[in-house]
């Protein structure tokens, strides 16, 4: 690929990333305008600060757990890596999820910085970040599918909720089967992976992930520990969402905690759709629809999402301190020039 075509590709990705933000802003504006009267009625109630502070503490703890999960995956592969490093790179990555998702997203930043600090191990650095994201998604599917079981009597009365349960169950089963297969050496040595590694755009990512997976086959305990941390962390995140609802609802009805354990993983499926960063607009509409099915007032789900996003933004500001002390290092890592041993990481 020529230098000019590479530059054009990078420029297109940057424009598309910011176009996603414009789409997110437009979609969120549409959602707010659509429910404006109901939102005004709910906002007349005072914010319950103890619940908001509880949501902030739970969310902060859950996010730190995701950094510790990544620490386990990185340490298992023999990297010179400390918990302090995991917190530093984790908070920087979390901040970048807000300031430049898509173009220089948090996962990309974490992988780039880890690769810079561990010369010659770029492939395994990328693999730890990708596997970390996969385990996090699997844990979310598992919680949602498990929470649906005791509520099945109510869920089965609505076709849309039954469809969501089906997606959660399929996602959980596929994830568990995939996790089992990745621990079998014969599977990762299959020629099928070699063919997939030659695919355009995603081929290099597949090759890097498979190479990292092979290294984890002798470190199975780390994978299960990381999955366990994911489950605990998602309980913290969902609990934070529940207390965000309590903070803005006043005396109004909000779904029960058990319902949140099903609703939030189901709503997070909207975040998978690569239309807007973090599912902005899509998540709000999904949560509001699920809240309404449980009997909550229209608009409660939207305000809950906005309160939760305020919580996450407050936590992301912690990463600002880390960023300001390592801004030059971050820029160098993200714009490193290719050579024989260090090919730059590109976003997709």
Secondary structure, DSSP 8 states (H G I E B T S, - for coil): --HHHHHHHHHHHHHHHHHHHHHHHHHHHHHHHHTHHHHHHHHTS---HHHHHHHHHHHHHHHHHHHHHHHHHHHTTT----HHHHHHHHHHHHHHHHHSTTTS-HHHHHHHHHHHHSTT-HHHHHHHHHHHHHHHHHHHHHHHHHHHHTTHHHHTT-HHHHHHHHHHHHHHHHHHHHHHHHT-HHHHT-HHHHHHTTSTTTHHHHHHHHHHHHHHTT-HHHHHHHHHHHHHHHHHHHHHHHHHHHHHHTTS----HHHHHHHHHHHHHHHHSTTSGGGTTHHHHHHHHHHHHHT--TTHHHHHHHHHHHHHHHHHTHHHHHHHHSHHHHHHHHT----SS-------
